[in-house]
Amino acid sequence: MTKKKVLIITYYWPPSGGAGVQRWLKFIKYLPKYHWNPTVFTVENGEYPVLDQALLNDVPDNIQVIKAPIWEPYGFYKKITGRNKEDKINSGFLSEKKKKAIFLEKLSVWVRGNFFIPDARKFWIKPSIRMLSSYLKINKFDAIVSSGPPHSTHLIAQKIAKDFSIPWVADFRDPWTNIDFYKDLMLSNWADRKHRKLEKSVLLGADLILTVGDTLANELKLLGNENVHVVENGYDKKDLINEELPLDEKFTIAHIGSFTPSRNHQSLWIALREILKEDELFANKFQLKLIGKVDYSVLDSIKKYHLESYLNHIPYLSHDLVIKQQMKSHLLLLMVNNTPNAKGIITGKVFEYMASSRPTLVIGPEDGDVSKIVQNCNAGITCEFNDIPKIKKQILDVFYNKINYTPSIDQYSREELTMKLSNLLNSIS
């Protein structure tokens, strides 16, 4: 069977780390199995929050990767806010150090929201269109995919798809104007209208819209495109450790990934403080393990509730080592952002959490998308943001082995999801 060709435009690509890069890295890994040959268009010198050299091992040898240089305004941002050139720019307003120049920070956010539309990668759009226009004159494709954020990728694909009459899939890993920090960008009315106009033009212009969950899919449909489909992030069976790893000696509650201010739920710290006061055995066994970047406000809360002596903070681990740490932990913590769009948030790590066969404690809306996934797979339990008694009960039930979870998650394997993706590509090409 002749394989079709798909051009995938993505900012995040190894050695970039994090969930954003893994979504399309894994699809690309398995697409050839379903008769699609992918070519990747990405940046030469991106400003990535984290690097993970181990993810380069997942890039297939026969995949063509085209890289174009990008200019990003982060050097200017670092200069006016007093940051070092080597400092990484985090997403979701995460700051590992307490901000000193508050006014300058606010000014930089205002500039970012009002002048860098749709995002700070806007300067990559025109050079990429020129480069791809030359490339596509001699290389034919059956489909184009753009993955955002950054949503600048969609504007590149929009122009290329129109000029060369190629079916286009716009993948929304996260919302655009409904993302949790949109309200923090201090947008003028003009800038807000510009964001929404561009968002709608992408949604109406794409042949197919792809996203990660039901709530976000429904929101995108309301903006004008009925051809919206959900393909979740999932987990890769080949990433799993095929051996029995001993659990940590301590009773470890672990959080993996970025711990942003909107995930800093005081109810968890209060619940842990009360358990430690009330249960001597738990106090002797407990360890809090945070792997990844942690906002200074989270560390301040941990100190406020006198939990710092129980804390093991590991700022960075490669993806393969993270898998092992998940499997060794007793309880995995998933903090949903306490924001207006909380019901639709599905963090990418939830699928690897479930694949580790360790119980997951979700703190977020009980009727949210991620809660439904975890409970339908029998992988854990959800507690509302401020339900301290329930949080305490669930932690102690796991500690005393009063509850067992046997996750059933085959439908979320990367191979299964890639087959679903390939069928969607076939439907428009």
KAKAZI-V468616 format. One line per field, one symbol per residue. ss: DSSP state (~ for helix, > for strand, _ for the rest). phi: phi as a letter, one per 40 degrees, with the letter a starting at -180 (. if undefined). psi: psi as a letter, one per 30 degrees, with the letter a starting at -180 (. if undefined). A space follows every 10 residues. Layout:
# KAKAZI-V468616
ss: ???
phi: ???
psi: ???
This chain:
# KAKAZI-V468616
ss: ___>>>>>>> _____>__~~ ~~~~~~~~~~ ~~~~_>>>>> >>>_______ >_~~~~~~__ ___>>>>>__ ___~~~~~~~ __________ __________ _~~~~~~~~~ ~~~~~_____ _~~~~~~~~~ ~~~~~~____ __>>>>>>__ _~~~~~~~~~ ~~~~___>>> >>________ _~~~~___~~ ~~~~~~~~~~ ~~~~~__>>> >__~~~~~~~ ~~_____>>> ____>_~~~_ __________ >>>>>>__>_ ~~~__~~~~~ ~~~~~~~~_~ ~~~~~>>>>> >__>_~~~~~ ~~~~___~~~ >>>>____~~ ~~~~~~~~__ >>>>>_____ _~~~____~~ ~~~~~___>> >>>_____~~ ~~~~~~___> >>>____~~~ ~~~~~~~~~_ _________~ ~~>~~~~~~~ ~~~~~~~~_
phi: .cccbbcbba ccadcdbgcd ccdcdcdccb ddcbgbbcbb baccaccccb bacccccccc ccccbbbbcb bbcccccccc cgccdccccc cgfcbcbccc cccccccccc cdccbcbcac cdcccccccc cccccccbbc bcabbbbbcc cdcccccdcc cccbfbdbbb bbcbcbcbcd cdcccfccdc ccccdcccdc cccccccabb abaccccccc ccchbccbbc bccgbbdccc ccaccccdcc ccbbbbhcbc dcbcccdccc ccccccccbc ccccbcabbb bhcbcccccc cccdcfbccc cbbbcaacdc ccdccccccc abbbccdcbd cdcccbcdcc ccdcccgbcb bcbiccbccc cccccccfbi bbbcdbccdc ccccccccdc fcabbbcbbd cbcccccccc cccccccbb
psi: kkklkkkjjk ekkkgkllee efefeeeeef effhhkjkkk kalehlikel kjffffffjk egkkjkkklk kkgfeeeeef ggllefkkjl lghkkfkkke ieeeeeeeee eeeffikflf gfffeeeeee eeeeefffkk lflkkkkllk feeeeeeeee eeeghkkkkj jjelldfglf gefffhklee eeeeeeeeee eeeffkfkkk afleeeeeee efffjfikkk jlealjfffk jhljkklkel jkjkkkakjl efgijfeeee eeeeeeefje eeeffkkjjj jakkkfeeee eeeeghgfff kjkjekklee eeeeeeffle kkkjjkkilf geffkjkffe eeeeffgkkk jkjakfglee eeeeefghfa lkklegieee eeeeeeeeeg hfkkkikjge fgkeeeeeee eeeeeeff.
